[in-house]
Amino acid sequence: MRPKHNQTSGPSNDVAVPFWRDAEKRAILFQIVALFVVGTVSYYLYSNTQANLARQSIATGFGFWGKEASFEIGESLIRYSATDSYSRALLVGALNTLKVAFIGIILTTIIGSFIGIARLSSNWLVSKMAASFIEVMQNIPVLLQLFFWYAIFYESFPAPRQALNPIKGVFLCNRGFMFPIPQPHSAHAVMGGVFLMILIGGWFLNRWGYKRQELTGQILPAGRITAALALLLPLLIWVLYGAPTAMDIPVLRGFNFQGGLTISPEFSALLLGLVLYTSAFVAEIVRAGIQSINRGQIEAAKAIALRPGQVLHLVIMPQALRVIIPPLTSQMLNLTKNSSLAVAIGYADFVAVANTTINQTGQAIEGVAMIMVVYLFFSLSTSLFMNWYNKHMALVER
Amino acid sequence: MTEATTAKREQLKPPTSNVGLIGWLRTNLFSSWYNSILTVVILLFLAWLVPPLFRWAFIDSLWNSSAEACRDIDGACWSVIPNNIRFIILGFFPEGQEWRPLLAMALLLGLVIYSKERSRWKKSLAWLWLINILIMGSLMHGGILGMPVVETSQWSGLPLTFILSFFGMIVAYPMGILLALGRRSQMPAIKTLCVVYIEMIRGVPLISLLFMSSIMFPLFLPEGVTIDKVLRALIAIILFTAAYIAEVVRGGLQAMPRGQYEAADSLGLPYKHTMRLIILPQALKIVIPPSVGILLSVFKDTSLVVIIALYDVLKTTMVTLSNPNWAGYSSESYIFLALLYFIFCFAMSSYSRRLEKELHTGH
């Protein structure tokens, strides 16, 4: 006997069921209606847009990419001038976004973990200071924090001529921080190459060490060997090349400094604001991750006579990281998305450059679409990584 | 353990070094040599940092003076706040009508505080909100009871921040629930539409949606039809928030045990009633604390409308600072504003934490 109102029945009924009572047919009908509504609304908006564009005689398309941008960009990782094309200006913007996001992510992870651990300290003063840092940073809008730091940099530091000079060669003024950097030398490339090769080699050494430990029981201090090599070998190469010490020192010429490395106030304010704001959230994540570990795990590790370093490295961290990494990645993504607020304090990130492009060319739709596509690319590649990571971690589980 | 200890009648008091102030200091500040060093270093740091800041903020400062008097002092010029408070809080709202936005904000805050108690969460509360929203809307807009009409372009300052965040949240919530249900749906077309919408919105920064609202929405509309700026920004905030609410609600739906769905099925309830009577009441209860968290982030994110030149409370402060008389006192103004935001956000986040504890009826 079939019930009268069957929710899951197929079409093979003896009695003909009217299609609005049949769940499957109703679902199909419902989906067609939904798609039709979405399609109609999209078409309506599209036709309006076409009519409006035709009326304002704006040409659509990405033809403007090849045209001359004719605006300057304050800072750039690649060579750029106002005579370059829009596409190159946008590339400069994207690289600037990546630059602030990359440095920001590294600093946020370090500072956030530090504060998260401090929050769990048995020292009352340390724990309370970490707690108030977290509360204050989380509860003030990041844009307000950016304006605040930018105002501090811009109003409190003197003009270049009266620049503060705390250490020889380092200058602080309202045009930014100026540092001396080593003059380019052929030794640097070799040192960097060797350093990278040692890091890669260290990874393989570590794997080989684990395999050997499983077979023979002997422990190989792969981490220490790699660290020692990574420090000493580049130093040796530096000495072999005759120890070049020539520095490029910033010098005041006219109204601003030249030479050395300049970190602009816009970049500093953006980085400082983003890092402080996000590290408060990261601290809470790290704290929750460490607290998620059962005390029994630590006691068991001590019972089998692991040293404190090994307890941390082999027992606590692998389990805490599994809890920490997913929300941590989404905070990193938040930092990258929040870096678009650069447009408010005048750092030339992708959104700022795209905004200038929109204002100059009138290509609003293309401009906003480009911003969305670039950030969607960051987000989707992060979630791909997350899926891979979750799968990788699921294998380790029992 | 020995005979002697059990024979003694008199109870031993704990050593004085373990109780009282000294005991507290020992266990909390000087429990080991590195904790002692840490404590001393931090105290030295505070001693270096706090006195000059205190001097700047309280001793060398001026609280209610003219801009000229501020030029001669080293400390903070808090006078920038009382001298411009009317503009910072209410912006361009017409002179003589200040009581209207102030009353509307008082109504909103009163209602929020009234709604805090869980015993008052009944159907009548929803009606109360609806009536209040109508009253607040007519207070802001005017046009009835002899109140002159105030265009939305003159809505600014703190009322604008409240309108964007609270109304954005109220409208986005039902939309977010629908999106979450759609994402969990068995129908492939509905599911795809919802997933694409949610992931796309969550993948882009709010600022790109605000740009879209300010420069692309006018292109979407037929000739002659315009929506004003505030409403466009509100739409962008609603579209953005709905995607985040959808993910929070989806978390609540996923937390429901299968048995709840199966029980509803076995009673022969159709989808509509399963959701309305069984699943959503339980799922929404779980997600109340994270929803307050979303309201908190919407409240902070409304400050982004500065970038599309809407005069929220951050923008009115910046306008004040662009006045040559008061230029240069940005630290003071931003600290005041940060304090304002902090009070509201801290209240919301501690409320969310309290609710989480109260609603945790599981095992």
Chai-1 contact restraints between the chains, C-beta under 6 A:
chainA,res_idxA,chainB,res_idxB,connection_type,confidence,min_distance_angstrom,max_distance_angstrom,comment,restraint_id
A,A27,B,M187,contact,1.0,0.0,6.0,A-B,restraint_1
A,Q31,B,M187,contact,1.0,0.0,6.0,A-B,restraint_2
A,Q31,B,A189,contact,1.0,0.0,6.0,A-B,restraint_3
A,Q31,B,I190,contact,1.0,0.0,6.0,A-B,restraint_4
A,A34,B,I190,contact,1.0,0.0,6.0,A-B,restraint_5
A,L35,B,A189,contact,1.0,0.0,6.0,A-B,restraint_6
A,L45,B,F220,contact,1.0,0.0,6.0,A-B,restraint_7
A,N48,B,F220,contact,1.0,0.0,6.0,A-B,restraint_8
A,N48,B,P222,contact,1.0,0.0,6.0,A-B,restraint_9
A,T49,B,L219,contact,1.0,0.0,6.0,A-B,restraint_10
A,T49,B,F220,contact,1.0,0.0,6.0,A-B,restraint_11
A,N52,B,L219,contact,1.0,0.0,6.0,A-B,restraint_12
A,S122,B,S31,contact,1.0,0.0,6.0,A-B,restraint_13
A,N123,B,N35,contact,1.0,0.0,6.0,A-B,restraint_14
A,N123,B,L38,contact,1.0,0.0,6.0,A-B,restraint_15
A,W124,B,N28,contact,1.0,0.0,6.0,A-B,restraint_16
A,W124,B,L29,contact,1.0,0.0,6.0,A-B,restraint_17
A,L125,B,T39,contact,1.0,0.0,6.0,A-B,restraint_18
A,L125,B,I42,contact,1.0,0.0,6.0,A-B,restraint_19
A,N139,B,F342,contact,1.0,0.0,6.0,A-B,restraint_20
A,N139,B,C345,contact,1.0,0.0,6.0,A-B,restraint_21
A,N139,B,F346,contact,1.0,0.0,6.0,A-B,restraint_22
A,I140,B,A338,contact,1.0,0.0,6.0,A-B,restraint_23
A,I140,B,Y341,contact,1.0,0.0,6.0,A-B,restraint_24
A,I140,B,F342,contact,1.0,0.0,6.0,A-B,restraint_25
A,P141,B,K300,contact,1.0,0.0,6.0,A-B,restraint_26
A,P141,B,S303,contact,1.0,0.0,6.0,A-B,restraint_27
A,P141,B,Y341,contact,1.0,0.0,6.0,A-B,restraint_28
A,L143,B,S303,contact,1.0,0.0,6.0,A-B,restraint_29
A,L143,B,L304,contact,1.0,0.0,6.0,A-B,restraint_30
A,L144,B,A338,contact,1.0,0.0,6.0,A-B,restraint_31
A,F148,B,Y334,contact,1.0,0.0,6.0,A-B,restraint_32
A,A151,B,S330,contact,1.0,0.0,6.0,A-B,restraint_33
A,E155,B,G328,contact,1.0,0.0,6.0,A-B,restraint_34
A,K337,B,P205,contact,1.0,0.0,6.0,A-B,restraint_35
A,S340,B,P205,contact,1.0,0.0,6.0,A-B,restraint_36
A,S340,B,I207,contact,1.0,0.0,6.0,A-B,restraint_37
A,A344,B,I307,contact,1.0,0.0,6.0,A-B,restraint_38
A,A364,B,I215,contact,1.0,0.0,6.0,A-B,restraint_39
A,A364,B,M216,contact,1.0,0.0,6.0,A-B,restraint_40
A,V368,B,F211,contact,1.0,0.0,6.0,A-B,restraint_41
A,V368,B,M212,contact,1.0,0.0,6.0,A-B,restraint_42
A,V368,B,M216,contact,1.0,0.0,6.0,A-B,restraint_43
A,I371,B,S208,contact,1.0,0.0,6.0,A-B,restraint_44
A,M372,B,V204,contact,1.0,0.0,6.0,A-B,restraint_45
A,M372,B,S208,contact,1.0,0.0,6.0,A-B,restraint_46
A,Y375,B,V204,contact,1.0,0.0,6.0,A-B,restraint_47
A,Y375,B,P205,contact,1.0,0.0,6.0,A-B,restraint_48
A,L376,B,G203,contact,1.0,0.0,6.0,A-B,restraint_49
A,S379,B,G203,contact,1.0,0.0,6.0,A-B,restraint_50
